[in-house]
Amino acid sequence: MVALFVIAVVIVLLFLAYILAIKPNTKRGEQMAPFEKQYIAHRGFFNNIDVPENSMTAFALAVNRGYGIELDVQLTTDNQLVVFHDTDLDRMCKEQGRLFERSYSELCSYSLLDTDEKIPLLKDVLKLVNGRVPLIIEIKSDGRYIDTAVEVSNLLSTYSGIYCIESFHPFVVRWFKRNRPGVVRGQLSTDYYKDDEKLIWYKKLVLANLLLNWLAKPDFVAYNHKHSNQVSFKLCQKIYKVKSVAWTIKSQEELEHSKDCFEIYIFDSFIPDHNA
């Protein structure tokens, strides 16, 4: 009987520790309200034919259509903040190698797909948007991600528009918690057991289950909408009422389905029906 009691106590304590580990910051949900008022165009409003993703044209089209914008930021070897999603250059630029191992001058010689578009600087995107729509800025986990966070923070300190930051890397989110607590921050995640076979098991466990929320204290969680029933994500919603961002919605059907689970929607590959 004593042994069973001890086991029961241990189980309860482990469960309480788990519940505390996934606790986000719950005090700033109202600051996400501007992002709930309009759909968020994933990497701008692109088609990857004549309008590449994360291009100045894609961002201009998103602004003109009244969409918020989600974009990706990386740091070059000469400390320039560029807007680009992939680690490697081959898909979008038909070049070999990793972006964060290139200088900005090198990147200027590449084009996005078969267009005249170049990899843009974040500062130029900010000038283009000029506060007209809200921005979700993802800091990529590749390369010098903490240096990227520092440079993004410094640049955004003079930007008057509405924005928030997010990252798949909890240490990036933690950096903003510790150094720029006034900036709204979000934890990106997915069910890594289904989406990333190569990731080592303990990283899958920690990241998929948001077990570093206690450390990073995200104001919102952006989760792969295909895995909206993931246990830790659902518990964050049910227990802590965390603001939830769906990525990436690719059809009106997916959008309608996600409205039962999320408040904010990042989309591409279709035009959302605002009347639905």
Summary of the structure (lengths in Angstrom):
residues: 276
radius of gyration: 19.5
end to end distance: 58.5
largest distance: 74.5
contacts: 905
relative contact order: 0.14
helix: 41%
strand: 17%
